[in-house]
Amino acid sequence: MPATSDAIERALREDTGRVLAILIAAFGDIDLAEDALQEALLVAVERWPAGGLPDNPAAWLVTVARRKAFDRLRRDRTLAEKMPLLADLATDPFDDPAAMDDTPIPDERLKLVFTCCHPALALEARVALTLRLLGGLDTAEIARAFLVATPAMNQRLTRAKAKIRAAGIPYEVPPLTAVPERLDGVLHVLYLIFNEGYAATSGDAHIRADLCAEALRLAATLVDLLDARPELGPQPEAMGLLALLRLHDSRRAARLDAAGDIILLEDQDRRLWNRAAIDAGLSLLDRALALRRPGPYQIQAAIAALHARAATAADTDWQQIAALYDALRRVAPTPVVELNRAVAVGMARGPLAGLAQLQRPELAAALDGYHWYHAAVADFLRRAGYRPEARAAYVRALSLCDNRAEQIFLARRIAETS
Amino acid sequence: MQYMLLIYVDPQTYAGVTEEQLQTEMAEYYAFGPSLRERGIEVSGEGLQGIETATTLRVRDGQALITDGPFAETKEHLGGFYLIDVANLDEAIEVARRIPDVRRGSVEIRPVMVYN
């Protein structure tokens, strides 16, 4: 039965990530795996429309890609060094076409997650590799998302792959004792990818939204992969991150007005919040919290959950949010957490209480160059009725801000307090 | 794969370390080397004398220039090394993690070049 282009596209989108992970794990060589997959995809696109989808498209792609890699290695002048790999490819378990369709293929993506997010790689390389090898974005798309020229992004990826090869970064799930520590690094990469899509509104807006979607998809995949490996033990922080991303993402439609300007949480039309995403986030968070091993992502998700549960901005339980920020700063004592905590305290106990927290000298010193700090100070000054002081702080915030949507927001506040 | 584990320590950090602590650490080192040999992953490993004993040599245009001291003045000095043979970087990290001085200084992990 001929296959429609929709069906083909869906099969390819669902399967290429898993297939690439299998090929990388089998070959121990990312470039060879990518090239072989590319060739297999060309064959698929040529054959599937008329011949129909194979019963097991992923297994089909693995088989064809392995043959392509085999052909390539046979032609390759470095054949001698690759002999062990060649022998391995020759005993292809998927070589029997009859067996191929009902052989479940293993999911090797968890190994690849730990390779891409290996702490021996620079953070920006981890982000790029994860999007490329697990997210399936091409180099040009990643370059656009991070406002980098394509050749520069290509070089970043090439260097990262070279380090993986030369330094012997394995394609393995780390030993049990190292999993929690290494998983933290993985979660951090996914969080950064989401934030890049969520916080920055400069650049190509469409690609930015894609980054959020990609981070969500990767986090969901990670939770599924971990669920499938009970011997690693439950990982509440992974669930916490996914819950956090779902809750943030649920507000996407309400965050910007028609002109693309920022609408603050308290001014958002809550009817635009995505209830299904909120419910999914809340139930996931409940599952994580029930494991009684709280961590920074679960706490942040709990804060997002309190916002999500408030029917109106005035109903927000700021006391509880301030208490959660207290817990968060114990596990993640950063100035930005302090800033958010101070804001919550101000919302719970009044603008002067918030100002007192914000104007603590060590916090003021640490965040003097951060525009949101001055915007928060300005906001409490405005609420407390100190308009000229508020205006001065908004001006300071604007002078430090290089994001267009945020600049427009701050300029509006300056006009309001003039 | 072979990895060189280069142990860097700032000698200043030894100030204030008691004799007893030093003894405990030496005992850790005495146990660490054999544990690698038992696993069959140690190629070699040595501690180095202090940089006050170092001599640096450069030859330029056939002329030898010999100077007193290490090749570069840094706070952390190369104090010793292990050359190990393990499957991958994660295993090398696992080994490096148990080097006593990693808690005080740093261990640089460098894959050894393979020549065909």
Interface residues (C-beta under 8 A of the other chain):
Chain A: E81 H118 A120 A166 A167 G168 I169 P170 E172 P174 P175 A178
Chain B: M1 Y3 A87 N88 L89 D90 A92 I93 E94 I109 P111 N116
